[in-house]
Amino acid sequence: MSITTHNPVQPFASPETAIRTGWRNSAACRDTAPDLFFPVGQTGPAITHIANAKAVCSECDVKMECLEYALMTNQDAGIWGGLTEDERRKIRRERRKMNRRS
């Protein structure tokens, strides 16, 4: 497995590429119960669910495609590409700032 770094604030793919979902066939989570990636809240047992979901994502070969899909399609719930809702909101805000500067 090759590890590449990517700044999620910078777009990884075009909107058209991100919206394609063929990457899902290679996702590490494809055989994992979806409930794990949609914890209720951010405290108590949800902390463990979030950590477990992020652990699955950390081993995924298509993590960046998943994250970009979530960002481009405004997924506002769950763990996508190893990031929580709040983490993705921060990226969206940063991207909007960058776009305004351009």
Jmol script that loads the backbone (N, CA, C; Angstrom):
load data "model"
ATOM      1  N   MET A   1       0.847  -1.171   0.000  1.00  0.00           N
ATOM      2  CA  MET A   1       0.000   0.000   0.000  1.00  0.00           C
ATOM      3  C   MET A   1       0.890   1.230   0.000  1.00  0.00           C
ATOM      4  N   SER A   2       0.653   2.132  -0.914  1.00  0.00           N
ATOM      5  CA  SER A   2       1.413   3.365  -0.932  1.00  0.00           C
ATOM      6  C   SER A   2       0.658   4.423  -0.144  1.00  0.00           C
ATOM      7  N   ILE A   3       1.422   5.210   0.565  1.00  0.00           N
ATOM      8  CA  ILE A   3       0.824   6.279   1.354  1.00  0.00           C
ATOM      9  C   ILE A   3       1.167   7.590   0.688  1.00  0.00           C
ATOM     10  N   THR A   4       0.140   8.331   0.341  1.00  0.00           N
ATOM     11  CA  THR A   4       0.346   9.641  -0.236  1.00  0.00           C
ATOM     12  C   THR A   4      -0.287  10.661   0.681  1.00  0.00           C
ATOM     13  N   THR A   5       0.313  11.815   0.722  1.00  0.00           N
ATOM     14  CA  THR A   5      -0.265  12.866   1.537  1.00  0.00           C
ATOM     15  C   THR A   5      -1.026  13.803   0.637  1.00  0.00           C
ATOM     16  N   HIS A   6      -2.053  14.383   1.193  1.00  0.00           N
ATOM     17  CA  HIS A   6      -2.882  15.307   0.447  1.00  0.00           C
ATOM     18  C   HIS A   6      -3.429  16.323   1.418  1.00  0.00           C
ATOM     19  N   ASN A   7      -3.368  17.563   1.041  1.00  0.00           N
ATOM     20  CA  ASN A   7      -3.964  18.621   1.842  1.00  0.00           C
ATOM     21  C   ASN A   7      -5.434  18.674   1.477  1.00  0.00           C
ATOM     22  N   PRO A   8      -6.336  18.262   2.392  1.00  0.00           N
ATOM     23  CA  PRO A   8      -7.746  18.196   2.042  1.00  0.00           C
ATOM     24  C   PRO A   8      -8.378  19.543   1.743  1.00  0.00           C
ATOM     25  N   VAL A   9      -7.702  20.625   2.095  1.00  0.00           N
ATOM     26  CA  VAL A   9      -8.244  21.935   1.757  1.00  0.00           C
ATOM     27  C   VAL A   9      -8.126  22.150   0.253  1.00  0.00           C
ATOM     28  N   GLN A  10      -7.055  21.628  -0.334  1.00  0.00           N
ATOM     29  CA  GLN A  10      -6.887  21.699  -1.775  1.00  0.00           C
ATOM     30  C   GLN A  10      -7.749  20.606  -2.406  1.00  0.00           C
ATOM     31  N   PRO A  11      -8.505  20.906  -3.417  1.00  0.00           N
ATOM     32  CA  PRO A  11      -9.339  19.872  -4.041  1.00  0.00           C
ATOM     33  C   PRO A  11      -8.495  18.718  -4.551  1.00  0.00           C
ATOM     34  N   PHE A  12      -8.963  17.520  -4.300  1.00  0.00           N
ATOM     35  CA  PHE A  12      -8.283  16.305  -4.739  1.00  0.00           C
ATOM     36  C   PHE A  12      -8.701  15.939  -6.149  1.00  0.00           C
ATOM     37  N   ALA A  13      -9.941  16.206  -6.448  1.00  0.00           N
ATOM     38  CA  ALA A  13     -10.483  15.806  -7.742  1.00  0.00           C
ATOM     39  C   ALA A  13     -11.497  16.832  -8.208  1.00  0.00           C
ATOM     40  N   SER A  14     -11.810  16.766  -9.472  1.00  0.00           N
ATOM     41  CA  SER A  14     -12.854  17.639  -9.987  1.00  0.00           C
ATOM     42  C   SER A  14     -14.192  17.172  -9.423  1.00  0.00           C
ATOM     43  N   PRO A  15     -15.194  18.047  -9.400  1.00  0.00           N
ATOM     44  CA  PRO A  15     -16.512  17.629  -8.911  1.00  0.00           C
ATOM     45  C   PRO A  15     -17.036  16.407  -9.658  1.00  0.00           C
ATOM     46  N   GLU A  16     -16.801  16.344 -10.961  1.00  0.00           N
ATOM     47  CA  GLU A  16     -17.289  15.216 -11.749  1.00  0.00           C
ATOM     48  C   GLU A  16     -16.626  13.915 -11.308  1.00  0.00           C
ATOM     49  N   THR A  17     -15.326  13.963 -11.057  1.00  0.00           N
ATOM     50  CA  THR A  17     -14.600  12.777 -10.616  1.00  0.00           C
ATOM     51  C   THR A  17     -15.023  12.382  -9.215  1.00  0.00           C
ATOM     52  N   ALA A  18     -15.189  13.351  -8.338  1.00  0.00           N
ATOM     53  CA  ALA A  18     -15.541  13.064  -6.954  1.00  0.00           C
ATOM     54  C   ALA A  18     -16.910  12.422  -6.838  1.00  0.00           C
ATOM     55  N   ILE A  19     -17.822  12.805  -7.703  1.00  0.00           N
ATOM     56  CA  ILE A  19     -19.178  12.304  -7.589  1.00  0.00           C
ATOM     57  C   ILE A  19     -19.290  10.866  -8.099  1.00  0.00           C
ATOM     58  N   ARG A  20     -18.391  10.459  -8.979  1.00  0.00           N
ATOM     59  CA  ARG A  20     -18.386   9.055  -9.402  1.00  0.00           C
ATOM     60  C   ARG A  20     -18.153   8.187  -8.169  1.00  0.00           C
ATOM     61  N   THR A  21     -18.805   7.069  -8.107  1.00  0.00           N
ATOM     62  CA  THR A  21     -18.716   6.261  -6.893  1.00  0.00           C
ATOM     63  C   THR A  21     -18.033   4.911  -7.096  1.00  0.00           C
ATOM     64  N   GLY A  22     -17.362   4.713  -8.208  1.00  0.00           N
ATOM     65  CA  GLY A  22     -16.678   3.454  -8.453  1.00  0.00           C
ATOM     66  C   GLY A  22     -15.647   3.112  -7.385  1.00  0.00           C
ATOM     67  N   TRP A  23     -15.095   4.121  -6.747  1.00  0.00           N
ATOM     68  CA  TRP A  23     -14.105   3.914  -5.694  1.00  0.00           C
ATOM     69  C   TRP A  23     -14.687   3.103  -4.536  1.00  0.00           C
ATOM     70  N   ARG A  24     -15.991   3.135  -4.374  1.00  0.00           N
ATOM     71  CA  ARG A  24     -16.617   2.434  -3.241  1.00  0.00           C
ATOM     72  C   ARG A  24     -16.332   0.941  -3.264  1.00  0.00           C
ATOM     73  N   ASN A  25     -16.142   0.383  -4.455  1.00  0.00           N
ATOM     74  CA  ASN A  25     -15.853  -1.054  -4.549  1.00  0.00           C
ATOM     75  C   ASN A  25     -14.528  -1.409  -3.900  1.00  0.00           C
ATOM     76  N   SER A  26     -13.627  -0.444  -3.768  1.00  0.00           N
ATOM     77  CA  SER A  26     -12.316  -0.681  -3.169  1.00  0.00           C
ATOM     78  C   SER A  26     -12.230  -0.174  -1.730  1.00  0.00           C
ATOM     79  N   ALA A  27     -13.305   0.352  -1.210  1.00  0.00           N
ATOM     80  CA  ALA A  27     -13.297   0.948   0.131  1.00  0.00           C
ATOM     81  C   ALA A  27     -13.119  -0.108   1.219  1.00  0.00           C
ATOM     82  N   ALA A  28     -12.305   0.205   2.195  1.00  0.00           N
ATOM     83  CA  ALA A  28     -12.071  -0.702   3.321  1.00  0.00           C
ATOM     84  C   ALA A  28     -13.342  -0.932   4.127  1.00  0.00           C
ATOM     85  N   CYS A  29     -14.275  -0.020   4.062  1.00  0.00           N
ATOM     86  CA  CYS A  29     -15.496  -0.107   4.861  1.00  0.00           C
ATOM     87  C   CYS A  29     -16.612  -0.891   4.178  1.00  0.00           C
ATOM     88  N   ARG A  30     -16.401  -1.337   2.967  1.00  0.00           N
ATOM     89  CA  ARG A  30     -17.497  -1.935   2.189  1.00  0.00           C
ATOM     90  C   ARG A  30     -18.139  -3.130   2.883  1.00  0.00           C
ATOM     91  N   ASP A  31     -17.402  -3.821   3.746  1.00  0.00           N
ATOM     92  CA  ASP A  31     -17.960  -4.973   4.457  1.00  0.00           C
ATOM     93  C   ASP A  31     -18.144  -4.693   5.949  1.00  0.00           C
ATOM     94  N   THR A  32     -18.141  -3.427   6.304  1.00  0.00           N
ATOM     95  CA  THR A  32     -18.298  -3.016   7.701  1.00  0.00           C
ATOM     96  C   THR A  32     -19.701  -2.474   7.904  1.00  0.00           C
ATOM     97  N   ALA A  33     -20.266  -2.725   9.059  1.00  0.00           N
ATOM     98  CA  ALA A  33     -21.614  -2.235   9.361  1.00  0.00           C
ATOM     99  C   ALA A  33     -21.635  -0.711   9.262  1.00  0.00           C
ATOM    100  N   PRO A  34     -22.544  -0.149   8.480  1.00  0.00           N
ATOM    101  CA  PRO A  34     -22.618   1.303   8.291  1.00  0.00           C
ATOM    102  C   PRO A  34     -22.807   2.081   9.596  1.00  0.00           C
ATOM    103  N   ASP A  35     -23.438   1.456  10.582  1.00  0.00           N
ATOM    104  CA  ASP A  35     -23.671   2.139  11.866  1.00  0.00           C
ATOM    105  C   ASP A  35     -22.374   2.686  12.460  1.00  0.00           C
ATOM    106  N   LEU A  36     -21.275   1.977  12.236  1.00  0.00           N
ATOM    107  CA  LEU A  36     -19.994   2.407  12.790  1.00  0.00           C
ATOM    108  C   LEU A  36     -19.625   3.803  12.306  1.00  0.00           C
ATOM    109  N   PHE A  37     -19.993   4.138  11.084  1.00  0.00           N
ATOM    110  CA  PHE A  37     -19.594   5.400  10.474  1.00  0.00           C
ATOM    111  C   PHE A  37     -20.594   6.520  10.709  1.00  0.00           C
ATOM    112  N   PHE A  38     -21.650   6.218  11.438  1.00  0.00           N
ATOM    113  CA  PHE A  38     -22.667   7.221  11.752  1.00  0.00           C
ATOM    114  C   PHE A  38     -22.974   7.210  13.246  1.00  0.00           C
ATOM    115  N   PRO A  39     -21.959   7.595  14.056  1.00  0.00           N
ATOM    116  CA  PRO A  39     -22.164   7.597  15.505  1.00  0.00           C
ATOM    117  C   PRO A  39     -23.191   8.659  15.909  1.00  0.00           C
ATOM    118  N   VAL A  40     -23.844   8.402  17.029  1.00  0.00           N
ATOM    119  CA  VAL A  40     -24.809   9.357  17.555  1.00  0.00           C
ATOM    120  C   VAL A  40     -24.073  10.237  18.550  1.00  0.00           C
ATOM    121  N   GLY A  41     -23.879  11.497  18.165  1.00  0.00           N
ATOM    122  CA  GLY A  41     -23.183  12.449  19.039  1.00  0.00           C
ATOM    123  C   GLY A  41     -21.687  12.394  18.891  1.00  0.00           C
ATOM    124  N   GLN A  42     -21.016  13.073  19.821  1.00  0.00           N
ATOM    125  CA  GLN A  42     -19.552  13.140  19.793  1.00  0.00           C
ATOM    126  C   GLN A  42     -18.950  12.900  21.168  1.00  0.00           C
ATOM    127  N   THR A  43     -19.762  12.387  22.080  1.00  0.00           N
ATOM    128  CA  THR A  43     -19.286  12.095  23.428  1.00  0.00           C
ATOM    129  C   THR A  43     -19.702  10.683  23.808  1.00  0.00           C
ATOM    130  N   GLY A  44     -19.224  10.229  24.941  1.00  0.00           N
ATOM    131  CA  GLY A  44     -19.590   8.907  25.434  1.00  0.00           C
ATOM    132  C   GLY A  44     -19.210   7.809  24.456  1.00  0.00           C
ATOM    133  N   PRO A  45     -20.131   6.866  24.199  1.00  0.00           N
ATOM    134  CA  PRO A  45     -19.826   5.743  23.299  1.00  0.00           C
ATOM    135  C   PRO A  45     -19.480   6.195  21.883  1.00  0.00           C
ATOM    136  N   ALA A  46     -19.957   7.365  21.475  1.00  0.00           N
ATOM    137  CA  ALA A  46     -19.665   7.852  20.122  1.00  0.00           C
ATOM    138  C   ALA A  46     -18.166   8.059  19.922  1.00  0.00           C
ATOM    139  N   ILE A  47     -17.460   8.394  20.970  1.00  0.00           N
ATOM    140  CA  ILE A  47     -16.004   8.596  20.856  1.00  0.00           C
ATOM    141  C   ILE A  47     -15.345   7.308  20.379  1.00  0.00           C
ATOM    142  N   THR A  48     -15.766   6.191  20.923  1.00  0.00           N
ATOM    143  CA  THR A  48     -15.215   4.893  20.512  1.00  0.00           C
ATOM    144  C   THR A  48     -15.611   4.570  19.080  1.00  0.00           C
ATOM    145  N   HIS A  49     -16.870   4.838  18.716  1.00  0.00           N
ATOM    146  CA  HIS A  49     -17.309   4.589  17.337  1.00  0.00           C
ATOM    147  C   HIS A  49     -16.489   5.415  16.356  1.00  0.00           C
ATOM    148  N   ILE A  50     -16.278   6.681  16.683  1.00  0.00           N
ATOM    149  CA  ILE A  50     -15.499   7.566  15.805  1.00  0.00           C
ATOM    150  C   ILE A  50     -14.084   7.036  15.646  1.00  0.00           C
ATOM    151  N   ALA A  51     -13.460   6.664  16.745  1.00  0.00           N
ATOM    152  CA  ALA A  51     -12.088   6.146  16.690  1.00  0.00           C
ATOM    153  C   ALA A  51     -12.026   4.860  15.871  1.00  0.00           C
ATOM    154  N   ASN A  52     -13.010   3.982  16.050  1.00  0.00           N
ATOM    155  CA  ASN A  52     -13.028   2.722  15.287  1.00  0.00           C
ATOM    156  C   ASN A  52     -13.259   2.976  13.802  1.00  0.00           C
ATOM    157  N   ALA A  53     -14.138   3.908  13.482  1.00  0.00           N
ATOM    158  CA  ALA A  53     -14.384   4.243  12.076  1.00  0.00           C
ATOM    159  C   ALA A  53     -13.128   4.837  11.448  1.00  0.00           C
ATOM    160  N   LYS A  54     -12.482   5.743  12.163  1.00  0.00           N
ATOM    161  CA  LYS A  54     -11.255   6.356  11.648  1.00  0.00           C
ATOM    162  C   LYS A  54     -10.148   5.314  11.459  1.00  0.00           C
ATOM    163  N   ALA A  55     -10.132   4.296  12.312  1.00  0.00           N
ATOM    164  CA  ALA A  55      -9.137   3.224  12.166  1.00  0.00           C
ATOM    165  C   ALA A  55      -9.368   2.465  10.865  1.00  0.00           C
ATOM    166  N   VAL A  56     -10.621   2.188  10.527  1.00  0.00           N
ATOM    167  CA  VAL A  56     -10.924   1.537   9.255  1.00  0.00           C
ATOM    168  C   VAL A  56     -10.472   2.436   8.103  1.00  0.00           C
ATOM    169  N   CYS A  57     -10.812   3.717   8.193  1.00  0.00           N
ATOM    170  CA  CYS A  57     -10.441   4.663   7.138  1.00  0.00           C
ATOM    171  C   CYS A  57      -8.925   4.769   6.969  1.00  0.00           C
ATOM    172  N   SER A  58      -8.206   4.679   8.068  1.00  0.00           N
ATOM    173  CA  SER A  58      -6.749   4.845   7.984  1.00  0.00           C
ATOM    174  C   SER A  58      -6.091   3.749   7.151  1.00  0.00           C
ATOM    175  N   GLU A  59      -6.756   2.620   7.013  1.00  0.00           N
ATOM    176  CA  GLU A  59      -6.230   1.493   6.224  1.00  0.00           C
ATOM    177  C   GLU A  59      -6.778   1.466   4.802  1.00  0.00           C
ATOM    178  N   CYS A  60      -7.561   2.458   4.434  1.00  0.00           N
ATOM    179  CA  CYS A  60      -8.283   2.432   3.161  1.00  0.00           C
ATOM    180  C   CYS A  60      -7.472   3.048   2.022  1.00  0.00           C
ATOM    181  N   ASP A  61      -7.465   2.359   0.900  1.00  0.00           N
ATOM    182  CA  ASP A  61      -6.743   2.834  -0.285  1.00  0.00           C
ATOM    183  C   ASP A  61      -7.472   3.957  -1.015  1.00  0.00           C
ATOM    184  N   VAL A  62      -8.757   4.123  -0.760  1.00  0.00           N
ATOM    185  CA  VAL A  62      -9.537   5.155  -1.466  1.00  0.00           C
ATOM    186  C   VAL A  62     -10.076   6.219  -0.493  1.00  0.00           C
ATOM    187  N   LYS A  63      -9.364   6.408   0.579  1.00  0.00           N
ATOM    188  CA  LYS A  63      -9.778   7.374   1.604  1.00  0.00           C
ATOM    189  C   LYS A  63      -9.951   8.780   1.041  1.00  0.00           C
ATOM    190  N   MET A  64      -9.033   9.205   0.197  1.00  0.00           N
ATOM    191  CA  MET A  64      -9.110  10.566  -0.333  1.00  0.00           C
ATOM    192  C   MET A  64     -10.284  10.723  -1.295  1.00  0.00           C
ATOM    193  N   GLU A  65     -10.559   9.703  -2.082  1.00  0.00           N
ATOM    194  CA  GLU A  65     -11.709   9.758  -2.977  1.00  0.00           C
ATOM    195  C   GLU A  65     -12.999   9.844  -2.170  1.00  0.00           C
ATOM    196  N   CYS A  66     -13.061   9.092  -1.092  1.00  0.00           N
ATOM    197  CA  CYS A  66     -14.219   9.106  -0.204  1.00  0.00           C
ATOM    198  C   CYS A  66     -14.400  10.488   0.419  1.00  0.00           C
ATOM    199  N   LEU A  67     -13.308  11.053   0.915  1.00  0.00           N
ATOM    200  CA  LEU A  67     -13.370  12.384   1.515  1.00  0.00           C
ATOM    201  C   LEU A  67     -13.820  13.415   0.492  1.00  0.00           C
ATOM    202  N   GLU A  68     -13.236  13.372  -0.672  1.00  0.00           N
ATOM    203  CA  GLU A  68     -13.601  14.349  -1.701  1.00  0.00           C
ATOM    204  C   GLU A  68     -15.066  14.190  -2.104  1.00  0.00           C
ATOM    205  N   TYR A  69     -15.538  12.959  -2.206  1.00  0.00           N
ATOM    206  CA  TYR A  69     -16.951  12.725  -2.506  1.00  0.00           C
ATOM    207  C   TYR A  69     -17.823  13.380  -1.439  1.00  0.00           C
ATOM    208  N   ALA A  70     -17.481  13.168  -0.178  1.00  0.00           N
ATOM    209  CA  ALA A  70     -18.262  13.741   0.919  1.00  0.00           C
ATOM    210  C   ALA A  70     -18.247  15.265   0.868  1.00  0.00           C
ATOM    211  N   LEU A  71     -17.097  15.841   0.549  1.00  0.00           N
ATOM    212  CA  LEU A  71     -16.997  17.300   0.479  1.00  0.00           C
ATOM    213  C   LEU A  71     -17.786  17.852  -0.706  1.00  0.00           C
ATOM    214  N   MET A  72     -17.660  17.207  -1.842  1.00  0.00           N
ATOM    215  CA  MET A  72     -18.314  17.716  -3.048  1.00  0.00           C
ATOM    216  C   MET A  72     -19.827  17.513  -3.035  1.00  0.00           C
ATOM    217  N   THR A  73     -20.292  16.512  -2.299  1.00  0.00           N
ATOM    218  CA  THR A  73     -21.725  16.247  -2.246  1.00  0.00           C
ATOM    219  C   THR A  73     -22.347  16.703  -0.929  1.00  0.00           C
ATOM    220  N   ASN A  74     -21.569  17.441  -0.150  1.00  0.00           N
ATOM    221  CA  ASN A  74     -22.038  18.018   1.119  1.00  0.00           C
ATOM    222  C   ASN A  74     -22.626  16.993   2.078  1.00  0.00           C
ATOM    223  N   GLN A  75     -21.939  15.893   2.231  1.00  0.00           N
ATOM    224  CA  GLN A  75     -22.370  14.907   3.226  1.00  0.00           C
ATOM    225  C   GLN A  75     -22.176  15.536   4.606  1.00  0.00           C
ATOM    226  N   ASP A  76     -23.252  15.703   5.332  1.00  0.00           N
ATOM    227  CA  ASP A  76     -23.129  16.404   6.609  1.00  0.00           C
ATOM    228  C   ASP A  76     -23.255  15.486   7.813  1.00  0.00           C
ATOM    229  N   ALA A  77     -23.283  14.186   7.597  1.00  0.00           N
ATOM    230  CA  ALA A  77     -23.356  13.247   8.711  1.00  0.00           C
ATOM    231  C   ALA A  77     -22.366  12.117   8.492  1.00  0.00           C
ATOM    232  N   GLY A  78     -21.826  11.625   9.563  1.00  0.00           N
ATOM    233  CA  GLY A  78     -20.985  10.444   9.509  1.00  0.00           C
ATOM    234  C   GLY A  78     -19.509  10.718   9.289  1.00  0.00           C
ATOM    235  N   ILE A  79     -18.769   9.638   9.307  1.00  0.00           N
ATOM    236  CA  ILE A  79     -17.327   9.659   9.056  1.00  0.00           C
ATOM    237  C   ILE A  79     -17.133   9.327   7.582  1.00  0.00           C
ATOM    238  N   TRP A  80     -16.488  10.213   6.865  1.00  0.00           N
ATOM    239  CA  TRP A  80     -16.187  10.017   5.442  1.00  0.00           C
ATOM    240  C   TRP A  80     -14.715  10.347   5.238  1.00  0.00           C
ATOM    241  N   GLY A  81     -13.991   9.474   4.605  1.00  0.00           N
ATOM    242  CA  GLY A  81     -12.579   9.734   4.347  1.00  0.00           C
ATOM    243  C   GLY A  81     -11.778   9.952   5.618  1.00  0.00           C
ATOM    244  N   GLY A  82     -12.241   9.386   6.707  1.00  0.00           N
ATOM    245  CA  GLY A  82     -11.518   9.499   7.974  1.00  0.00           C
ATOM    246  C   GLY A  82     -11.788  10.779   8.749  1.00  0.00           C
ATOM    247  N   LEU A  83     -12.742  11.581   8.295  1.00  0.00           N
ATOM    248  CA  LEU A  83     -13.025  12.839   8.986  1.00  0.00           C
ATOM    249  C   LEU A  83     -14.473  12.907   9.457  1.00  0.00           C
ATOM    250  N   THR A  84     -14.665  13.591  10.576  1.00  0.00           N
ATOM    251  CA  THR A  84     -15.996  13.800  11.135  1.00  0.00           C
ATOM    252  C   THR A  84     -16.683  14.960  10.425  1.00  0.00           C
ATOM    253  N   GLU A  85     -17.946  15.158  10.778  1.00  0.00           N
ATOM    254  CA  GLU A  85     -18.712  16.276  10.219  1.00  0.00           C
ATOM    255  C   GLU A  85     -18.002  17.608  10.475  1.00  0.00           C
ATOM    256  N   ASP A  86     -17.565  17.812  11.717  1.00  0.00           N
ATOM    257  CA  ASP A  86     -16.907  19.075  12.072  1.00  0.00           C
ATOM    258  C   ASP A  86     -15.602  19.265  11.313  1.00  0.00           C
ATOM    259  N   GLU A  87     -14.848  18.204  11.144  1.00  0.00           N
ATOM    260  CA  GLU A  87     -13.579  18.301  10.415  1.00  0.00           C
ATOM    261  C   GLU A  87     -13.824  18.646   8.947  1.00  0.00           C
ATOM    262  N   ARG A  88     -14.877  18.072   8.367  1.00  0.00           N
ATOM    263  CA  ARG A  88     -15.197  18.388   6.969  1.00  0.00           C
ATOM    264  C   ARG A  88     -15.722  19.812   6.836  1.00  0.00           C
ATOM    265  N   ARG A  89     -16.502  20.279   7.803  1.00  0.00           N
ATOM    266  CA  ARG A  89     -16.981  21.667   7.760  1.00  0.00           C
ATOM    267  C   ARG A  89     -15.809  22.643   7.751  1.00  0.00           C
ATOM    268  N   LYS A  90     -14.799  22.348   8.528  1.00  0.00           N
ATOM    269  CA  LYS A  90     -13.607  23.209   8.575  1.00  0.00           C
ATOM    270  C   LYS A  90     -12.944  23.263   7.194  1.00  0.00           C
ATOM    271  N   ILE A  91     -12.840  22.138   6.530  1.00  0.00           N
ATOM    272  CA  ILE A  91     -12.242  22.108   5.187  1.00  0.00           C
ATOM    273  C   ILE A  91     -13.090  22.925   4.221  1.00  0.00           C
ATOM    274  N   ARG A  92     -14.416  22.756   4.289  1.00  0.00           N
ATOM    275  CA  ARG A  92     -15.288  23.529   3.395  1.00  0.00           C
ATOM    276  C   ARG A  92     -15.114  25.030   3.627  1.00  0.00           C
ATOM    277  N   ARG A  93     -15.034  25.445   4.890  1.00  0.00           N
ATOM    278  CA  ARG A  93     -14.820  26.878   5.187  1.00  0.00           C
ATOM    279  C   ARG A  93     -13.501  27.366   4.598  1.00  0.00           C
ATOM    280  N   GLU A  94     -12.447  26.563   4.764  1.00  0.00           N
ATOM    281  CA  GLU A  94     -11.136  26.943   4.236  1.00  0.00           C
ATOM    282  C   GLU A  94     -11.172  27.029   2.713  1.00  0.00           C
ATOM    283  N   ARG A  95     -11.853  26.106   2.082  1.00  0.00           N
ATOM    284  CA  ARG A  95     -11.959  26.143   0.624  1.00  0.00           C
ATOM    285  C   ARG A  95     -12.720  27.386   0.167  1.00  0.00           C
ATOM    286  N   ARG A  96     -13.795  27.720   0.874  1.00  0.00           N
ATOM    287  CA  ARG A  96     -14.545  28.928   0.500  1.00  0.00           C
ATOM    288  C   ARG A  96     -13.662  30.168   0.630  1.00  0.00           C
ATOM    289  N   LYS A  97     -12.874  30.244   1.695  1.00  0.00           N
ATOM    290  CA  LYS A  97     -11.947  31.375   1.867  1.00  0.00           C
ATOM    291  C   LYS A  97     -10.966  31.437   0.716  1.00  0.00           C
ATOM    292  N   MET A  98     -10.412  30.293   0.352  1.00  0.00           N
ATOM    293  CA  MET A  98      -9.450  30.263  -0.757  1.00  0.00           C
ATOM    294  C   MET A  98     -10.108  30.691  -2.062  1.00  0.00           C
ATOM    295  N   ASN A  99     -11.333  30.256  -2.293  1.00  0.00           N
ATOM    296  CA  ASN A  99     -12.042  30.621  -3.524  1.00  0.00           C
ATOM    297  C   ASN A  99     -12.343  32.114  -3.572  1.00  0.00           C
ATOM    298  N   ARG A 100     -12.662  32.695  -2.429  1.00  0.00           N
ATOM    299  CA  ARG A 100     -12.922  34.148  -2.398  1.00  0.00           C
ATOM    300  C   ARG A 100     -11.662  34.945  -2.699  1.00  0.00           C
ATOM    301  N   ARG A 101     -10.524  34.429  -2.266  1.00  0.00           N
ATOM    302  CA  ARG A 101      -9.253  35.124  -2.507  1.00  0.00           C
ATOM    303  C   ARG A 101      -8.851  35.046  -3.969  1.00  0.00           C
ATOM    304  N   SER A 102      -9.299  33.995  -4.654  1.00  0.00           N
ATOM    305  CA  SER A 102      -8.892  33.797  -6.056  1.00  0.00           C
ATOM    306  C   SER A 102      -9.579  34.746  -6.983  1.00  0.00           C
TER     307      SER A 102
END
end "model"
wireframe off; spacefill off
backbone 0.3
color backbone group
